[in-house]
Amino acid sequence: MKVIIPSPLHSYTGEKRSIEAAGATLAALLHDMDAQYPGMRFRIIDEQGNIRRHIKIFVNRQQVRSLDIELNANDEIVMVAALSGG
């Protein structure tokens, strides 16, 4: 499925803005992404196995907060990194 990658993570994908990855769940998809682009999962998931606070993940334009969500091959995944500063 197509995964849109936030700008701060483009260095992991060779500057690609989107990638193809597979998985029956969001957790499996992230493992596939990490297999293709080592180190990427750690930037998205924290040490407790939760989505990092500054990362928002949308499946078909609906924000998800659980890694257990089931995915279909035609789903579009969009990841957004929050901006901070002032």
C-alpha positions in Angstrom: 0.0 0.0 0.0 1.1 3.6 -0.5 2.6 5.3 2.5 3.1 9.1 2.5 6.2 9.9 4.5 6.7 13.2 6.5 9.6 15.5 5.5 11.7 14.8 8.6 11.8 11.1 7.7 12.8 11.6 4.0 16.4 11.0 4.9 15.5 7.3 5.7 13.8 6.8 2.3 16.4 8.3 0.1 14.3 11.5 -0.1 11.3 9.7 -1.4 8.0 11.3 -0.3 6.0 8.1 -0.5 6.9 4.4 -0.4 5.1 1.1 -0.9 4.8 -1.2 2.1 2.7 -4.2 3.2 1.1 -5.4 6.4 -2.2 -6.8 7.7 -2.0 -4.3 10.6 -0.4 -1.0 11.2 2.2 -2.7 13.4 3.1 -5.1 10.5 3.3 -2.3 8.0 5.7 -0.4 10.3 7.9 -3.6 10.5 7.9 -3.9 6.7 8.9 -0.2 6.4 11.7 -0.7 8.9 12.9 -3.7 7.0 13.1 -1.6 3.8 14.4 1.5 5.6 16.2 0.6 8.8 15.7 2.9 11.7 12.5 4.4 10.5 10.2 2.6 12.9 12.0 4.0 15.9 11.3 7.5 14.7 7.6 6.7 14.6 7.1 4.3 17.6 8.5 5.0 21.1 10.2 2.6 23.5 6.8 1.6 24.9 5.4 0.6 21.5 3.2 3.6 21.1 3.0 6.1 18.3 5.2 9.0 19.2 3.3 12.1 20.3 4.6 14.3 17.5 3.6 11.8 14.8 0.0 11.5 13.5 -1.0 8.6 11.3 -4.0 8.6 9.0 -5.5 5.6 7.3 -7.8 6.7 4.5 -7.9 10.2 6.0 -9.0 9.0 9.4 -6.5 9.5 12.3 -5.6 6.2 14.0 -3.9 5.8 17.4 -3.6 2.0 17.6 -1.0 -0.2 16.0 -3.6 -3.0 15.9 -5.8 -1.4 13.3 -6.3 -3.8 10.3 -5.3 -2.6 6.9 -6.3 -3.4 3.4 -4.0 -3.5 0.3 -5.7 -0.5 -1.2 -5.5 1.7 1.9 -3.6 5.0 1.8 -1.4 5.7 4.9 -0.4 9.3 5.6 2.1 10.1 8.3 2.4 13.7 9.6 5.1 15.1 11.8 4.1 17.9 14.1 6.1 21.1 13.9 7.2 22.8 17.0 9.0 26.0 17.9 7.9 29.6 18.3 
